[in-house]
Amino acid sequence: MAQATRDAYGHLLETELYKNPDIVVLDADLGSSTRSMAFQKVAPQRYFDMGISEQDMMGTAAGFAACGKIPLASTFAVFGTGRAFEQVRNSICLPNLNVKICATHAGISVGEDGATHQSVEDMAIMRSLPNMSVVCPADAAETEAVVRAAVAHKGPVYVRMGRAPVEDVYRDGCPFQWGKGTILRDGSDVAIIATGLMVQQAIIAADQLAGQGKEAMVIDMASIKPLDEDLVVAAAQKTHFIVTAEEHSIIGGLGGAVAETLSRRCPTRQAYVGLKDCFGESGKAAELLEKYGLTAKGIVDACLLS
């Protein structure tokens, strides 16, 4: 069943996370859109709407963490990583405080809100910060697994979620482990390492490649930092060709993390599917994903590069 990852976040807040008395939820006047308002229904005394003040929200989250609480700070990805960068850097990451930034509306699938609200550089920004972990789930089940793992993890975490509904990848439970990728398909000709909504497209691409006689390995890399380097190297050694796929700039995100690993440990041919150093634009999510090549066809084309 197609469901937005932000909706899975709201469901988890309302049905499970509120039971932990140490969890507090903050939002910056976007509680309805981020779905964090679901927490207010069941634990209103631990829900704080900070208004349109993301910097203040991050500073307050740091204060809660310093007092032993587990704050989940929710806002749009472009605001949580851009507008509040200094506070995230100096108030959260520098003292290594236990804050979870649960950001929704990432990538160009935000759609009609346009380039100002389509965060295509957020993973690169967060990856660059010492002590910050970065995770990007593929579907609803993985979102719930990722958020649970983020709450259990000690230290700052950036959880990247989307606005648009995505089809289920995991129907019988999600095996997510902190810092690990998940092999969804095995193959020996090319390894597709994908994250977020591009995981679904990678699976479709693998089916299409199979029809052309090519066996594609598909890896769901929900953990961008820490990256599962051993799995990346193993895939490179087996297939000798890596294709990364992400709803993000090809600079500094999953593709960059994989390339950094390969350059150090196993130099391998690599192709990138993602935003080619550009901003998005206003339009329907599906049309934008097609225009910028963030589709199964875009992945297939990359895998067939000679």
KAWOGI-V388439 format. One record per helix or strand. SS is the DSSP state (h for helix, s for strand). FROM is the first residue (numbers start at 1). TO is the last residue. If there is no record, write none. Layout:
BEGIN
SS & FROM & TO
SS & FROM & TO
END
This chain:
BEGIN
s & 3 & 4
h & 5 & 15
h & 17 & 19
s & 23 & 27
h & 31 & 34
h & 37 & 42
h & 44 & 46
s & 47 & 49
h & 54 & 66
s & 70 & 76
h & 77 & 83
h & 85 & 93
s & 100 & 104
s & 106 & 106
h & 108 & 113
s & 119 & 119
h & 122 & 127
s & 133 & 136
h & 140 & 152
s & 157 & 160
s & 165 & 166
s & 182 & 185
s & 190 & 194
h & 198 & 210
s & 216 & 220
s & 223 & 225
h & 229 & 239
s & 241 & 249
h & 254 & 265
s & 269 & 275
h & 285 & 291
h & 296 & 303
END
